Amino acid sequence: MASASYFAKGNKLLQSLSTSDRELLEPNLVPVSLLLRQDLEKPNRRIDDVFFIEHGIVSIVALPSRATEVEIGIIGCEGMTGGAVVAGSDRSPHSTYMQLAGDGLRIGARQLNSAMADSTTLRRSLAKYAYSFAIQTAQTAVANARAKLVPRLARWLLMAHDRVSGNTLNITHEFLSIMLASRRAGVSEGLKALAAEGLISTQRRDIKILNRKGLEKAAGSFYGVPEAEYRRLMN
C-alpha cells in the first residue's frame, strides 16, 4: 500500500466515491469514537451498523475453537466493516473488533442497503473494496500456511503501518501473538530479530518502524499483492 502518510486523514473509501454517492450516505453518517477491543460485529449476530474507519485498526478474527483466535484481516482508514452487508447478507461467522483505538463514521445497515439500492455506482464501489479485502484475507491464508514467523510478523507490521499516521504502533507482544496465532515467546524473538537488523525498535507497548524498505524485504512476497490490488481497484 502507499506510505503511512497517505492514510493520515479521513476515510479513503468515502473520499473515493463520487459526490452524488457521498451525498447519499452523508445524512446517515454519525461520527463515533472507537475504543480498544470494542466489538463492531459479533459472530453469527445481525449486523446493525457499518463503520467507515478514520483512525485506528479493526481486526477480523476467525474463531476455530473457543480457546483460539486467528486474525484473517485488518481494516483501517482505507476501508469499512460490514462486508457481509455489501454482499447482501446480514451477519458473518467472524468476530470484528477494534485492535487499535480510533474513530470513524457509523451508518445503519438498513440505511446503507437503501443507499446501495438507489445507486449502482455506490454498490459497485463498495463491492470493489469488499473484493480487495477478500484478496487480503486470501494472502493472509497463504502467509499463515507458507511463511515463517519473521516474514509474517514483518508483513503484519507493514499492514498496520499502512493504516496509521506516524511510525509508532501501540500494541503488546501478547496481542500480536493472538493475531498471528503464535506463541508470545516466538513473537518476542521475531521482534528481537527485526530489531537486530535495525528495522524496528520496541519499548514497552510501542513498536516503532525504523526502516520500512528493510521491513518490506523481510516480508518478501507475502506483502504487496493485496496492496497493489487495492490501488488498482480504488484509484
C-alpha positions in Angstrom: 0.0 0.0 0.0 1.1 3.6 0.0 3.3 5.2 2.7 1.7 5.7 6.1 1.2 9.4 5.3 -1.3 8.5 2.6 -3.8 7.4 5.3 -3.1 10.4 7.6 -6.6 11.9 7.4 -10.1 10.7 6.8 -11.6 7.6 5.2 -10.1 6.9 1.8 -13.0 4.8 0.6 -15.5 7.5 1.3 -13.2 10.0 -0.4 -13.0 7.8 -3.5 -16.8 8.0 -4.0 -18.5 10.3 -6.4 -20.1 13.5 -4.9 -23.6 12.1 -5.5 -22.8 8.8 -3.8 -21.3 10.6 -0.8 -24.3 12.7 -0.6 -26.5 9.6 -0.4 -24.6 8.4 2.7 -23.8 11.7 4.5 -27.2 12.3 6.2 -26.8 8.9 7.9 -23.1 9.0 8.8 -22.5 9.6 12.5 -19.1 10.4 14.0 -18.1 7.9 16.7 -15.2 7.1 18.9 -14.0 3.5 18.8 -12.4 2.0 21.9 -9.8 -0.7 22.2 -11.4 -4.1 21.9 -14.8 -2.6 21.1 -17.0 -5.1 19.3 -18.2 -3.9 15.9 -19.6 -7.3 14.8 -20.3 -10.4 16.7 -20.2 -13.9 15.2 -23.5 -15.0 13.6 -25.3 -12.0 15.0 -27.2 -9.5 12.9 -25.1 -6.5 11.8 -26.9 -3.4 12.7 -24.2 -0.8 12.0 -21.3 -0.4 9.5 -18.2 1.6 10.2 -16.0 3.7 7.9 -12.8 3.9 9.8 -10.9 7.2 10.0 -8.3 6.4 12.6 -7.4 3.1 14.3 -7.3 -0.5 13.2 -10.0 -3.2 13.1 -9.3 -6.9 13.4 -11.5 -9.5 11.7 -10.9 -12.7 13.6 -12.0 -16.3 12.9 -12.8 -18.5 15.9 -11.9 -22.1 15.1 -12.4 -23.0 18.7 -13.4 -21.4 22.0 -9.8 -21.0 23.1 -8.4 -19.9 19.7 -8.5 -16.6 17.8 -6.9 -16.3 14.3 -6.8 -12.9 12.6 -7.8 -13.1 9.0 -7.7 -9.5 8.0 -7.4 -5.9 9.2 -9.2 -2.7 8.2 -8.1 0.9 8.7 -8.9 4.2 7.1 -8.7 2.7 3.7 -12.0 0.8 4.2 -15.1 -0.2 6.1 -16.6 -3.0 8.1 -19.8 -4.7 7.0 -18.5 -6.7 4.1 -21.4 -9.2 4.7 -23.8 -6.3 4.3 -22.3 -5.2 1.0 -22.5 -8.8 -0.2 -26.2 -9.0 0.6 -26.1 -10.8 3.9 -26.9 -9.5 7.4 -24.3 -11.4 9.5 -20.8 -13.1 9.5 -19.3 -16.0 11.3 -16.3 -13.9 12.3 -15.7 -11.5 15.1 -14.8 -7.9 14.3 -13.4 -5.5 16.9 -11.0 -2.6 17.4 -7.4 -3.6 17.7 -6.1 -0.1 17.9 -8.5 2.5 19.3 -9.6 5.4 17.0 -12.7 6.9 15.4 -14.8 6.7 12.4 -18.3 7.2 10.9 -21.2 4.9 11.6 -24.1 4.2 9.4 -27.0 1.8 10.0 -27.0 -1.3 7.8 -30.6 -0.5 6.7 -29.5 2.9 5.6 -26.5 1.6 3.7 -28.6 -1.0 2.0 -31.1 1.7 1.0 -28.3 3.8 -0.5 -26.9 0.9 -2.4 -30.3 0.1 -3.8 -30.6 3.8 -5.0 -27.1 3.9 -6.7 -25.5 1.3 -8.9 -22.2 3.2 -8.8 -22.2 3.2 -5.0 -22.9 -0.5 -4.9 -20.1 -1.1 -7.4 -17.6 1.0 -5.5 -18.3 -0.8 -2.2 -18.2 -4.2 -3.9 -14.7 -3.3 -5.3 -13.5 -2.6 -1.8 -15.0 -5.8 -0.5 -13.2 -7.7 -3.3 -9.9 -6.1 -2.4 -10.4 -7.1 1.2 -11.1 -10.7 0.1 -7.7 -10.6 -1.6 -6.1 -9.5 1.7 -7.7 -12.5 3.6 -6.5 -14.9 0.9 -3.0 -13.6 1.2 -3.2 -13.9 4.9 -4.1 -17.6 4.4 -1.1 -18.0 2.1 1.2 -16.3 4.7 -0.1 -18.4 7.6 0.4 -21.6 5.6 3.8 -20.9 3.9 5.7 -18.1 5.7 7.9 -18.5 8.8 7.1 -16.2 11.7 9.5 -13.4 10.9 8.1 -12.7 7.4 4.6 -13.0 8.8 5.4 -10.5 11.6 7.1 -8.1 9.1 4.0 -8.3 6.9 1.7 -7.6 9.8 3.7 -4.6 10.9 3.7 -3.2 7.3 0.0 -3.6 7.1 -0.5 -1.8 10.4 1.9 0.9 9.4 -0.1 1.5 6.2 -3.1 2.3 8.3 -1.8 4.7 10.9 -0.2 8.1 10.8 3.3 8.2 12.1 5.7 5.3 12.7 4.7 4.0 16.1 2.3 1.1 16.8 0.9 0.8 20.3 0.4 -2.9 20.7 1.6 -5.6 23.0 3.6 -8.8 22.2 0.7 -10.8 23.7 -1.9 -9.2 21.4 0.5 -9.8 18.4 0.7 -13.4 19.4 -3.1 -13.7 19.2 -3.2 -12.0 15.9 -0.5 -14.2 14.4 -1.7 -17.4 16.1 1.8 -17.9 17.5 3.3 -18.3 20.9 4.1 -15.0 22.7 7.7 -16.1 23.2 8.0 -16.7 19.4 6.7 -13.2 18.7 9.1 -11.7 21.1 12.0 -13.5 19.4 10.7 -12.4 16.0 10.6 -8.8 17.1 14.1 -9.1 18.5 15.3 -10.4 15.2 13.8 -7.4 13.3 15.2 -5.0 15.8 18.7 -6.6 15.5 18.5 -5.7 11.7 17.7 -2.1 12.6 14.2 -2.4 11.1 12.2 -1.6 14.2 12.6 -0.7 17.8 10.5 -1.9 20.7 9.8 -0.2 24.1 7.0 -1.5 26.4 3.8 -1.4 24.4 5.3 0.5 21.4 6.8 -0.8 18.2 8.5 1.8 16.1 9.1 1.3 12.4 12.7 2.5 11.6 13.3 1.0 8.1 10.2 0.4 6.0 12.1 -0.7 3.0 14.0 -3.3 5.0 10.8 -4.5 6.6 9.3 -5.0 3.1 12.4 -7.1 2.2 11.9 -9.2 5.3 8.2 -9.8 4.4 9.2 -10.8 0.9 6.4 -11.8 -1.5 3.9 -12.2 1.3 3.4 -8.4 1.4 2.2 -6.4 -1.6 -0.3 -8.3 -3.6 -3.5 -7.1 -1.7 -2.0 -3.6 -1.5 -1.4 -3.4 -5.3 -4.9 -4.8 -5.9 -6.4 -2.1 -3.6 -4.6 0.6 -5.6 -5.7 -0.8 -8.9 -9.4 -1.1 -7.9 -9.8 2.1 -5.8 -7.7 4.5 -7.8 
